[in-house]
Amino acid sequence: MKQGKAIIFSAPSGSGKTSLVRHLIKNIPNLGFSISACTRDKRGRHEVNGKDYYFLSQDEFKRKIDEDEFIEWEEVYEGNFYGTLKEEIQRIWDSEKAVIFDVDVKGGLALKKYFGDQALAIFVKVPSLEVLASRLNDRGTESEESLSRRIFKAQFEAKFEPQFDVSILNDDFAGSSAEAEDLVKKFLAS
């Protein structure tokens, strides 16, 4: 596989990593978004197959695992698999762009290990679990049970922050996005 640079944004769900990644893609032209594969259902009508995710059946996903088509994959929640396809990374590098990821914490650490010095791994955190719960509630997509599960998982994932190259506190989006842009531009120039 041809090599290029990789920017990894990881965080507990609701921390704002997706908003930061979208900002960077809009403002740094030589970034290509890595579209993850998953087995979960689309959220509403706004999610598009091949743009937001590659929505696969569990059977399709498991076949791709068996055929070693993933750089990394995991069962994030019971029955919901997520992963990074090797062909997706190659597609981006073939277009002469650095790849940018928006992944959960476990996936981010797996990607950091896989890409080594070619990667910048950024952990995005929120000021408190209360802020995180509020953000997840504001989405309008969480049941009480799923909200509780995500908060519990966020507490666990926060323990992995020291394993990332750098952390960004996402308490003010203007400041956080400027910090992310500065970090990424410096890494790409190195």
N, C-alpha and C positions, 0 to 999 in steps of 0.2 A: 504494500500500500504506500503510495506517495505520502510524504510527510509535510505537514504544515503546522501552524500554531493553533492552539486551542484555548479558548476562554471559557471557564466553567463557573456558572452562577448556581449556587446551591443554597437552600434555606428550607425551613419548615413551610408547609403550605400556608399561604396568607401573609408571608413576610414582605412581599412586593418584588420578588426577583423577576417575575414576568414583566412587570412594568419597567424595571430597570433595563432588562434585556431589550425590550421594544424600543426604549429611548436610545440605547446604544446603536441598534441596527439602523435607526432613522438618522443618527448623527455621525456614524463612522461607516463610510461606504464600503470598506473592504472586509466587512463581516458577513458571514453566511450563517443563518440560523439552522441548527441541527434539529430536525423534526423527529421527535421520539415516536416510537411505536408503543401502542398500549392496547389493552383488551377492555378497557372501561367504555361505557356508553358516552356518546357526545353530550356535552352540557348545553342544552337548548339548541336553538337554530344557528347560533353565531359560530360554533366550531365547525371547521371544514376539514375533511379527510385530505391529507397531503399538504395541508397548510399549517394547521395547529398540531395535529398528530396524524400518524398512520394508524387508523382504527382497524385492528385485526381481531379475528375470533381467537378464542383460546387455542383451538387446534392449529390455526395458522401460526400463532406465536410459538407454540411448542415445536412445530416443525422447523421453524427458523432457528430455535435453540439447538435442536438436534443436528442441524446442518451448519452450525457454528457461524451464523450470520450476524451475531451480535458482538459488539465490543464488551458491553455489560448489559445485564438485565436483572430484574428482581420482581418478586411478588410484593408490591408495596402495601396493598391491603388484600385481604383474602379474596382470591379470584381475579384480582386486578393486577396484571403484569405490565411492566414498563421496561423499555430497553432502547439502546442506541445501536442502530444498524450500521455495519461497516460500510455498506454501499452509500449510505447517507453522508458519511464523513468524506468519502472519496469524491462524491458529487461536488461538495463544497470546495475541497482542495483543488479539484480539476478546474474550477472557475477562478482560481488564483485568489481565493479569499481565506481568511482565518475563520475557523469554525467557532461559533458561540453556542453554549449549552445553557438550558434552563432545566435543571434536574433536581431531584430530591437529594438529601445529604448522602445517603449510602451510594447512590449513583455517581454523585460528584466525587466522592473519594475513590471509587473504582476508576473513573475517568482520569483523575489526577495520577493514580498509580500507572495506568496504561500509557499516558502521554508523557509522563516524567517532566523533564525540563522544558518541553515544548508547550506546557500548559501553565496558565495562571488560574488558580482555584480561589474563588471569592465566596465567602460565607456572608449571607445577608441576614441580619437579625433585626428584631423589633425591640422597642424599649421595655415591653413587659408582656406577660401572657394575657393580661387583660386587653391590651391593645390588639394582640393577635386574635383573640376571641371576637372582639368587636369587628375587625376586618373580615373575618370568616363569616360572621353573622350578616354583615352588610352585603355579601355576595348573594344571599338569598338562595343558596344551593345546598345548605347543610341542614340536616335533621339534628335534633338534640344528641342523638347517638353518634352521628358522624362528627359533629363538632367536638364532643367529648373525646372521641378517638383521636382526632387531629391535635387537640391540645396535649393529650398524653404523649403522642408521638413527638410533638414539638419539644417537650421537656427532655425527652430522650435524645433527640437530634442535637440539641444545644450543647450536649457534652462533647460533640465531635468538632466544635468550632476551632479548637487549637490545631487541628490537623490540616486546616486550610492555610493558604499562603497569606491571606489578608481577610479582614472582616470589615463590613460596612454596616453601620447602624442606620437603618432606614426609618428615621423619625420625621424627616423633612424631605420630601421628594426632590425638591430643587437642589438642595445640598447633597443628597445621596447620589443623585444622577450625575452631578458635576464631579463628585469624587470618583464614581465608577468610570466616567469618561476619561478622567485624568489617568487612572490606573491602567486602563486598557490601552490608551494611546502610548503610554510609556513602555508597556510590555511589547506591543507590536513594533515599536521602534528599536527595541533592544536586539 
